[in-house]
């Protein structure tokens, strides 16, 4: 019982990892933009859990594909789009 939080955390991280892996295999670097779009939709709906989950997925996809979060493929910040 003492370490149940650790098991939940590992299961949650495994879920994030599985979703990131699926996006990378299916869409490559574009998976980052898909995850960010889901984050924006969740923000409109006010779903904090989805925002957190998909934000972590987007960050992991970016890390795996070499994208820099907040920049487009040509290196411009999102604010300049």
C-alpha positions as CSV (number, residue, x, y, z in Angstrom):
1,X,0.0,0.0,0.0
2,X,2.9,2.3,0.8
3,X,4.2,2.2,-2.8
4,X,0.9,2.1,-4.6
5,X,1.5,5.7,-5.9
6,X,4.7,4.4,-7.5
7,X,2.8,1.7,-9.4
8,X,0.2,4.3,-10.6
9,X,3.0,6.6,-11.7
10,X,4.7,3.9,-13.6
11,X,1.5,2.8,-15.3
12,X,0.7,6.4,-16.2
13,X,4.2,6.9,-17.7
14,X,3.8,3.6,-19.6
15,X,0.6,4.9,-21.1
16,X,2.2,8.2,-22.1
17,X,5.1,6.2,-23.6
18,X,2.8,3.9,-25.5
19,X,0.8,6.8,-27.0
20,X,3.9,8.7,-27.9
21,X,5.3,5.6,-29.6
22,X,2.1,5.1,-31.5
23,X,2.1,8.7,-32.8
24,X,5.8,8.5,-33.8
25,X,5.3,5.3,-35.7
26,X,2.1,6.5,-37.4
27,X,2.9,10.1,-38.1
28,X,6.6,10.7,-37.3
29,X,7.3,14.3,-36.3
30,X,3.8,15.4,-37.3
31,X,2.6,13.4,-34.2
32,X,3.9,16.4,-32.1
33,X,1.5,18.7,-33.8
34,X,-1.4,16.2,-33.5
35,X,-0.8,16.0,-29.7
36,X,-0.6,19.8,-29.4
37,X,-3.9,20.1,-31.3
38,X,-5.5,17.7,-28.8
39,X,-4.1,19.8,-26.0
40,X,-5.7,22.9,-27.5
41,X,-9.1,21.1,-27.8
42,X,-8.8,19.9,-24.2
43,X,-8.0,23.4,-23.0
44,X,-11.2,24.7,-24.7
45,X,-13.2,22.0,-22.9
46,X,-11.4,22.6,-19.6
47,X,-10.2,19.0,-19.3
48,X,-7.1,19.4,-17.1
49,X,-6.2,15.7,-17.1
50,X,-6.2,15.5,-20.9
51,X,-4.1,18.7,-21.1
52,X,-1.5,17.2,-18.8
53,X,-1.5,13.8,-20.5
54,X,-1.3,15.0,-24.1
55,X,1.2,17.7,-23.1
56,X,3.5,15.0,-21.8
57,X,2.9,12.9,-25.0
58,X,3.7,15.9,-27.2
59,X,6.9,16.6,-25.3
60,X,8.0,12.9,-25.6
61,X,7.2,12.9,-29.3
62,X,9.2,16.0,-29.8
63,X,12.1,14.5,-27.9
64,X,12.1,11.3,-29.9
65,X,11.8,13.1,-33.3
66,X,14.2,15.9,-32.6
67,X,11.7,18.7,-32.8
68,X,12.1,21.7,-30.6
69,X,8.7,22.4,-28.9
70,X,7.4,25.9,-29.7
71,X,9.1,26.1,-33.1
72,X,7.9,25.1,-36.5
73,X,9.9,22.8,-38.7
74,X,11.8,25.7,-40.2
75,X,12.7,27.0,-36.8
76,X,10.4,30.0,-36.3
77,X,8.6,30.4,-33.0
78,X,4.9,29.7,-33.0
79,X,4.3,33.3,-32.3
80,X,5.6,34.2,-35.8
81,X,3.3,31.8,-37.7
